Amino acid sequence: MIKAWKGKRLRIDLTLQKAWSEDIPAADLGQWLGGRGLNASSSPKISSLRSPFFPENPIAFAADL
């Protein structure tokens, strides 16, 4: 395990009004550099044809230590 990593990710769905935590696979921690890489790998792809203000677009926050 990388220092300061807890191996978990918090997901929040505002539409469903639901929050849950997920374990991050150890292989992903070794493959991606920091929170930005992990977010990019786990985020759904956004269509470039959508408006940036489309309500279904995901938003991600990550803490890089």
N, CA, C and O atoms as CSV, one atom per row, in Angstrom:
chain,resi,resn,atom,element,x,y,z
A,1,MET,N,N,0.848,-1.182,0.000
A,1,MET,CA,C,0.000,0.000,0.000
A,1,MET,C,C,0.890,1.239,0.000
A,1,MET,O,O,1.892,1.300,0.712
A,2,ILE,N,N,0.513,2.210,-0.797
A,2,ILE,CA,C,1.251,3.458,-0.881
A,2,ILE,C,C,1.001,4.273,0.386
A,2,ILE,O,O,-0.120,4.295,0.894
A,3,LYS,N,N,2.024,4.936,0.895
A,3,LYS,CA,C,1.881,5.740,2.105
A,3,LYS,C,C,0.775,6.786,1.928
A,3,LYS,O,O,0.696,7.453,0.897
A,4,ALA,N,N,-0.061,6.914,2.934
A,4,ALA,CA,C,-1.171,7.876,3.000
A,4,ALA,C,C,-2.400,7.423,2.224
A,4,ALA,O,O,-3.432,8.091,2.287
A,5,TRP,N,N,-2.330,6.327,1.504
A,5,TRP,CA,C,-3.504,5.825,0.790
A,5,TRP,C,C,-4.293,4.918,1.709
A,5,TRP,O,O,-3.714,4.138,2.464
A,6,LYS,N,N,-5.587,5.012,1.652
A,6,LYS,CA,C,-6.454,4.144,2.450
A,6,LYS,C,C,-7.047,3.020,1.610
A,6,LYS,O,O,-7.666,2.102,2.148
A,7,GLY,N,N,-6.860,3.088,0.290
A,7,GLY,CA,C,-7.341,2.025,-0.587
A,7,GLY,C,C,-8.841,2.067,-0.815
A,7,GLY,O,O,-9.438,1.060,-1.194
A,8,LYS,N,N,-9.453,3.215,-0.592
A,8,LYS,CA,C,-10.900,3.343,-0.771
A,8,LYS,C,C,-11.214,4.592,-1.581
A,8,LYS,O,O,-10.427,5.536,-1.643
A,9,ARG,N,N,-12.378,4.566,-2.193
A,9,ARG,CA,C,-12.876,5.700,-2.967
A,9,ARG,C,C,-14.314,5.926,-2.536
A,9,ARG,O,O,-15.060,4.968,-2.338
A,10,LEU,N,N,-14.706,7.173,-2.389
A,10,LEU,CA,C,-16.068,7.519,-2.011
A,10,LEU,C,C,-16.823,7.934,-3.260
A,10,LEU,O,O,-16.373,8.807,-4.003
A,11,ARG,N,N,-17.953,7.319,-3.489
A,11,ARG,CA,C,-18.826,7.664,-4.614
A,11,ARG,C,C,-20.087,8.295,-4.058
A,11,ARG,O,O,-20.647,7.810,-3.075
A,12,ILE,N,N,-20.538,9.376,-4.681
A,12,ILE,CA,C,-21.766,10.058,-4.286
A,12,ILE,C,C,-22.585,10.296,-5.546
A,12,ILE,O,O,-22.098,10.897,-6.503
A,13,ASP,N,N,-23.813,9.832,-5.546
A,13,ASP,CA,C,-24.725,10.044,-6.665
A,13,ASP,C,C,-25.818,10.993,-6.189
A,13,ASP,O,O,-26.686,10.609,-5.406
A,14,LEU,N,N,-25.770,12.222,-6.662
A,14,LEU,CA,C,-26.738,13.228,-6.219
A,14,LEU,C,C,-28.137,12.936,-6.753
A,14,LEU,O,O,-29.127,13.290,-6.114
A,15,THR,N,N,-28.228,12.296,-7.917
A,15,THR,CA,C,-29.538,11.959,-8.469
A,15,THR,C,C,-30.234,10.919,-7.598
A,15,THR,O,O,-31.423,11.042,-7.304
A,16,LEU,N,N,-29.487,9.893,-7.187
A,16,LEU,CA,C,-30.056,8.833,-6.347
A,16,LEU,C,C,-30.048,9.196,-4.869
A,16,LEU,O,O,-30.665,8.516,-4.049
A,17,GLN,N,N,-29.339,10.282,-4.532
A,17,GLN,CA,C,-29.136,10.688,-3.139
A,17,GLN,C,C,-28.568,9.530,-2.319
A,17,GLN,O,O,-29.091,9.154,-1.270
A,18,LYS,N,N,-27.480,8.988,-2.848
A,18,LYS,CA,C,-26.848,7.811,-2.254
A,18,LYS,C,C,-25.334,8.002,-2.241
A,18,LYS,O,O,-24.766,8.571,-3.174
A,19,ALA,N,N,-24.685,7.527,-1.184
A,19,ALA,CA,C,-23.224,7.562,-1.083
A,19,ALA,C,C,-22.734,6.185,-0.652
A,19,ALA,O,O,-23.386,5.512,0.147
A,20,TRP,N,N,-21.590,5.767,-1.177
A,20,TRP,CA,C,-21.012,4.482,-0.814
A,20,TRP,C,C,-19.504,4.535,-1.033
A,20,TRP,O,O,-19.003,5.355,-1.803
A,21,SER,N,N,-18.801,3.662,-0.354
A,21,SER,CA,C,-17.351,3.584,-0.545
A,21,SER,C,C,-17.024,2.306,-1.307
A,21,SER,O,O,-17.726,1.300,-1.207
A,22,GLU,N,N,-15.945,2.376,-2.064
A,22,GLU,CA,C,-15.481,1.227,-2.850
A,22,GLU,C,C,-14.008,1.000,-2.541
A,22,GLU,O,O,-13.262,1.948,-2.294
A,23,ASP,N,N,-13.605,-0.241,-2.558
A,23,ASP,CA,C,-12.185,-0.562,-2.455
A,23,ASP,C,C,-11.530,-0.290,-3.803
A,23,ASP,O,O,-12.095,-0.605,-4.851
A,24,ILE,N,N,-10.336,0.295,-3.772
A,24,ILE,CA,C,-9.569,0.512,-4.997
A,24,ILE,C,C,-8.640,-0.688,-5.149
A,24,ILE,O,O,-7.848,-0.965,-4.248
A,25,PRO,N,N,-8.719,-1.404,-6.268
A,25,PRO,CA,C,-7.837,-2.555,-6.452
A,25,PRO,C,C,-6.361,-2.156,-6.373
A,25,PRO,O,O,-5.965,-1.107,-6.883
A,26,ALA,N,N,-5.567,-2.989,-5.739
A,26,ALA,CA,C,-4.140,-2.710,-5.575
A,26,ALA,C,C,-3.457,-2.503,-6.933
A,26,ALA,O,O,-2.526,-1.705,-7.038
A,27,ALA,N,N,-3.908,-3.207,-7.959
A,27,ALA,CA,C,-3.324,-3.051,-9.292
A,27,ALA,C,C,-3.533,-1.634,-9.819
A,27,ALA,O,O,-2.654,-1.085,-10.483
A,28,ASP,N,N,-4.694,-1.036,-9.527
A,28,ASP,CA,C,-4.963,0.339,-9.961
A,28,ASP,C,C,-4.066,1.329,-9.238
A,28,ASP,O,O,-3.611,2.303,-9.838
A,29,LEU,N,N,-3.804,1.093,-7.954
A,29,LEU,CA,C,-2.935,1.989,-7.195
A,29,LEU,C,C,-1.522,2.011,-7.777
A,29,LEU,O,O,-0.867,3.054,-7.783
A,30,GLY,N,N,-1.059,0.875,-8.261
A,30,GLY,CA,C,0.273,0.806,-8.843
A,30,GLY,C,C,0.334,1.302,-10.270
A,30,GLY,O,O,1.401,1.690,-10.747
A,31,GLN,N,N,-0.806,1.296,-10.966
A,31,GLN,CA,C,-0.829,1.671,-12.381
A,31,GLN,C,C,-0.969,3.176,-12.594
A,31,GLN,O,O,-0.410,3.727,-13.542
A,32,TRP,N,N,-1.708,3.832,-11.719
A,32,TRP,CA,C,-2.016,5.250,-11.914
A,32,TRP,C,C,-1.256,6.112,-10.923
A,32,TRP,O,O,-0.998,5.701,-9.792
A,33,LEU,N,N,-0.902,7.306,-11.358
A,33,LEU,CA,C,-0.152,8.231,-10.536
A,33,LEU,C,C,-1.095,9.219,-9.860
A,33,LEU,O,O,-1.630,10.111,-10.517
A,34,GLY,N,N,-1.300,9.070,-8.568
A,34,GLY,CA,C,-2.095,10.018,-7.788
A,34,GLY,C,C,-3.585,9.951,-8.035
A,34,GLY,O,O,-4.072,9.128,-8.810
A,35,GLY,N,N,-4.297,10.835,-7.360
A,35,GLY,CA,C,-5.750,10.876,-7.438
A,35,GLY,C,C,-6.270,11.226,-8.821
A,35,GLY,O,O,-7.327,10.744,-9.227
A,36,ARG,N,N,-5.540,12.054,-9.543
A,36,ARG,CA,C,-6.001,12.438,-10.885
A,36,ARG,C,C,-6.071,11.232,-11.810
A,36,ARG,O,O,-7.045,11.058,-12.543
A,37,GLY,N,N,-5.047,10.411,-11.774
A,37,GLY,CA,C,-5.041,9.219,-12.623
A,37,GLY,C,C,-6.114,8.232,-12.224
A,37,GLY,O,O,-6.779,7.649,-13.080
A,38,LEU,N,N,-6.288,8.039,-10.915
A,38,LEU,CA,C,-7.329,7.127,-10.448
A,38,LEU,C,C,-8.713,7.621,-10.850
A,38,LEU,O,O,-9.556,6.828,-11.268
A,39,ASN,N,N,-8.954,8.921,-10.726
A,39,ASN,CA,C,-10.245,9.464,-11.132
A,39,ASN,C,C,-10.478,9.292,-12.623
A,39,ASN,O,O,-11.572,8.915,-13.044
A,40,ALA,N,N,-9.461,9.564,-13.419
A,40,ALA,CA,C,-9.599,9.430,-14.866
A,40,ALA,C,C,-9.890,7.983,-15.260
A,40,ALA,O,O,-10.662,7.732,-16.185
A,41,SER,N,N,-9.277,7.042,-14.564
A,41,SER,CA,C,-9.470,5.638,-14.913
A,41,SER,C,C,-10.841,5.121,-14.494
A,41,SER,O,O,-11.356,4.188,-15.110
A,42,SER,N,N,-11.439,5.705,-13.467
A,42,SER,CA,C,-12.699,5.172,-12.958
A,42,SER,C,C,-13.917,5.994,-13.362
A,42,SER,O,O,-15.050,5.597,-13.087
A,43,SER,N,N,-13.698,7.131,-14.009
A,43,SER,CA,C,-14.817,7.990,-14.387
A,43,SER,C,C,-15.448,7.513,-15.684
A,43,SER,O,O,-14.759,7.020,-16.577
A,44,PRO,N,N,-16.762,7.663,-15.781
A,44,PRO,CA,C,-17.392,7.359,-17.067
A,44,PRO,C,C,-16.930,8.373,-18.107
A,44,PRO,O,O,-16.632,9.521,-17.775
A,45,LYS,N,N,-16.874,7.957,-19.333
A,45,LYS,CA,C,-16.442,8.858,-20.395
A,45,LYS,C,C,-17.555,9.860,-20.691
A,45,LYS,O,O,-18.735,9.511,-20.695
A,46,ILE,N,N,-17.167,11.098,-20.935
A,46,ILE,CA,C,-18.116,12.168,-21.212
A,46,ILE,C,C,-18.108,12.441,-22.708
A,46,ILE,O,O,-17.049,12.589,-23.318
A,47,SER,N,N,-19.285,12.505,-23.285
A,47,SER,CA,C,-19.393,12.816,-24.702
A,47,SER,C,C,-19.059,14.287,-24.929
A,47,SER,O,O,-19.534,15.150,-24.192
A,48,SER,N,N,-18.261,14.573,-25.928
A,48,SER,CA,C,-17.909,15.962,-26.230
A,48,SER,C,C,-19.077,16.701,-26.869
A,48,SER,O,O,-19.035,17.922,-27.018
A,49,LEU,N,N,-20.118,15.967,-27.245
A,49,LEU,CA,C,-21.286,16.600,-27.847
A,49,LEU,C,C,-22.226,17.191,-26.801
A,49,LEU,O,O,-23.099,17.992,-27.135
A,50,ARG,N,N,-22.055,16.805,-25.547
A,50,ARG,CA,C,-22.912,17.316,-24.476
A,50,ARG,C,C,-22.474,18.700,-24.024
A,50,ARG,O,O,-21.309,19.082,-24.139
A,51,SER,N,N,-23.425,19.416,-23.519
A,51,SER,CA,C,-23.127,20.702,-22.901
A,51,SER,C,C,-22.363,20.447,-21.603
A,51,SER,O,O,-22.628,19.451,-20.929
A,52,PRO,N,N,-21.430,21.311,-21.237
A,52,PRO,CA,C,-20.730,21.125,-19.968
A,52,PRO,C,C,-21.668,21.225,-18.765
A,52,PRO,O,O,-21.311,20.800,-17.666
A,53,PHE,N,N,-22.841,21.773,-18.958
A,53,PHE,CA,C,-23.796,21.944,-17.865
A,53,PHE,C,C,-24.857,20.845,-17.846
A,53,PHE,O,O,-25.842,20.960,-17.116
A,54,PHE,N,N,-24.676,19.784,-18.632
A,54,PHE,CA,C,-25.614,18.662,-18.669
A,54,PHE,C,C,-25.643,17.997,-17.294
A,54,PHE,O,O,-24.582,17.640,-16.781
A,55,PRO,N,N,-26.812,17.817,-16.676
A,55,PRO,CA,C,-26.879,17.331,-15.289
A,55,PRO,C,C,-26.269,15.956,-15.059
A,55,PRO,O,O,-25.856,15.659,-13.938
A,56,GLU,N,N,-26.197,15.107,-16.081
A,56,GLU,CA,C,-25.659,13.761,-15.889
A,56,GLU,C,C,-24.141,13.714,-15.969
A,56,GLU,O,O,-23.556,12.659,-15.725
A,57,ASN,N,N,-23.489,14.808,-16.298
A,57,ASN,CA,C,-22.027,14.818,-16.349
A,57,ASN,C,C,-21.454,14.567,-14.959
A,57,ASN,O,O,-21.938,15.132,-13.979
A,58,PRO,N,N,-20.423,13.721,-14.865
A,58,PRO,CA,C,-19.806,13.463,-13.548
A,58,PRO,C,C,-18.875,14.610,-13.150
A,58,PRO,O,O,-18.386,15.360,-13.995
A,59,ILE,N,N,-18.652,14.718,-11.879
A,59,ILE,CA,C,-17.659,15.647,-11.339
A,59,ILE,C,C,-16.818,14.853,-10.323
A,59,ILE,O,O,-17.350,14.048,-9.559
A,60,ALA,N,N,-15.538,15.086,-10.327
A,60,ALA,CA,C,-14.657,14.321,-9.437
A,60,ALA,C,C,-13.751,15.270,-8.678
A,60,ALA,O,O,-13.261,16.256,-9.229
A,61,PHE,N,N,-13.535,14.964,-7.411
A,61,PHE,CA,C,-12.595,15.688,-6.571
A,61,PHE,C,C,-11.593,14.667,-6.041
A,61,PHE,O,O,-11.974,13.576,-5.616
A,62,ALA,N,N,-10.324,15.022,-6.069
A,62,ALA,CA,C,-9.302,14.100,-5.593
A,62,ALA,C,C,-8.282,14.867,-4.769
A,62,ALA,O,O,-7.970,16.026,-5.045
A,63,ALA,N,N,-7.786,14.208,-3.778
A,63,ALA,CA,C,-6.722,14.792,-2.941
A,63,ALA,C,C,-5.418,14.120,-3.320
A,63,ALA,O,O,-5.258,12.912,-3.140
A,64,ASP,N,N,-4.491,14.896,-3.842
A,64,ASP,CA,C,-3.139,14.398,-4.138
A,64,ASP,C,C,-2.231,14.843,-3.020
A,64,ASP,O,O,-2.102,16.035,-2.744
A,65,LEU,N,N,-1.613,13.891,-2.386
A,65,LEU,CA,C,-0.709,14.217,-1.285
A,65,LEU,C,C,0.717,14.211,-1.761
A,65,LEU,O,O,1.630,14.464,-0.975
